[in-house]
């Protein structure tokens, strides 16, 4: 079963997360799009711009802990933890605008 997890095609949400992560690390968006099966236009319009718009609107972008209350790292989880001092990292500069 574990073998199928790593040998099969990636889940679309995993590919989207990894593509956004690559963009946030300032990798070439054209290369990132090809690597994860997106066209450049789709990567930019569907993923990058949606994160920018979410951040500008003050709503949690996809894949952020705030978008999933109760999950590890989310608001409910942090309130229950004793440390609670960890702050989310800022949005990478190339995703802000």
Steps between C-alpha positions, in 0.01 A plus 500: 500500500777747587669416170189607308499828690843597366499323163159611376414834347494790747168621633397830331506684835852375569615617156343842559666530841841398365465738204419792731787403726738499203375842388546636853861385482537721194537220245414585141120488466519359147718212625278444803191487279651235274631294790160478669284463187364854476516748217669823607170689467312248715771494767506876517125561482371210707766466766723804535229763450255316727755509782569868439128583499437297816780679680383842379144424613620384840370146452723198552648374175479132413743274686547745787435376855240775546299353212457175696404570864562206728776346290853495633626857483153649451338749742317243713812288528713798600253609767517155653879482493701631790772671295282703261789737432571389146392758243420425135768602256428803280390458139802477270561829314437355154146395603410839650337774293 
